[in-house]
Amino acid sequence: MANALVSIQIIPKTNNGESVIPYVDEAIAVIDTSGVKYQVNPLETTMEGNLPELLSIIEKMNEKMIELGCPGVLSQVKISFNPDGVSMDKLTEKYR
């Protein structure tokens, strides 16, 4: 069972003020490739899994932005950690 939910809003800096959307799409592709459960929301993406793995994905997302030519990246991260288990479905079931 997953022990963490991690939400990330990644805001890449661009060289010429171009749209960040294509870069954000690439960051989400890093999450998709990882195989963890995730949900894209309007202002952030939430991942579900074990905390070390999720933090590693965030590192890869930031590295990807630099590989794509961004001079820097701002990442806003929220973590819900519970050794007994946590899930997106459990936290949101009453709203569905």
C-alpha positions in Angstrom: 0.0 0.0 0.0 1.2 3.5 -0.8 2.5 5.5 2.2 2.4 9.0 0.5 0.6 11.4 -1.7 2.8 14.0 -3.3 1.4 17.0 -5.2 3.7 19.0 -7.4 3.3 22.2 -9.4 6.3 22.5 -11.6 7.0 26.0 -13.0 9.9 26.0 -15.4 11.7 29.2 -16.3 12.0 29.7 -20.0 14.7 31.6 -21.9 12.4 33.8 -24.0 9.2 34.0 -22.0 7.6 31.3 -24.1 4.7 29.2 -22.8 5.5 26.7 -20.1 2.7 24.3 -21.1 4.9 22.1 -23.4 7.5 21.8 -20.6 4.8 20.9 -18.1 3.6 18.3 -20.5 7.1 16.8 -20.6 7.2 16.8 -16.8 3.9 14.9 -16.6 5.3 12.5 -19.1 8.1 11.7 -16.6 5.4 10.8 -14.1 3.5 8.7 -16.6 6.7 6.8 -17.5 7.3 6.0 -13.9 4.2 3.9 -13.6 2.9 5.4 -10.4 -0.7 6.3 -9.9 -1.3 10.0 -10.6 -4.0 12.5 -11.3 -3.5 15.7 -13.3 -5.4 18.7 -11.9 -5.6 22.3 -13.1 -2.9 23.6 -10.9 -0.9 20.6 -9.8 -0.5 16.9 -10.3 -0.9 14.4 -7.5 1.1 11.1 -7.3 0.4 8.1 -5.1 3.2 5.7 -4.0 6.0 5.3 -1.6 7.7 8.5 -0.6 11.3 7.8 -1.7 10.1 6.8 -5.2 7.9 9.9 -5.5 10.7 12.2 -4.4 12.9 10.5 -7.0 10.3 11.3 -9.7 10.3 14.9 -8.7 14.1 15.0 -9.1 13.7 13.5 -12.5 11.1 16.1 -13.5 13.4 18.9 -12.5 16.3 17.4 -14.3 14.1 17.0 -17.5 13.4 20.7 -17.5 17.1 21.5 -17.4 17.7 18.9 -20.2 15.0 20.7 -22.3 16.9 24.0 -21.9 15.2 25.7 -19.0 17.7 27.8 -17.0 15.8 27.0 -13.8 12.8 25.4 -12.2 10.5 26.2 -9.4 8.7 23.2 -7.8 6.0 23.6 -5.2 5.5 20.3 -3.4 2.9 19.1 -0.9 3.3 15.8 0.9 0.9 13.6 2.8 2.8 10.8 4.5 1.2 8.0 6.6 3.2 4.8 7.2 -0.2 3.0 7.6 -1.2 3.9 4.1 -2.9 6.8 2.2 -4.7 7.0 -1.1 -6.2 9.6 -3.4 -9.4 7.5 -3.6 -9.8 7.3 0.2 -9.4 11.0 0.7 -11.8 12.0 -2.1 -14.4 9.2 -2.1 -17.1 11.3 -0.4 -16.9 13.8 -3.3 -17.5 11.3 -6.0 
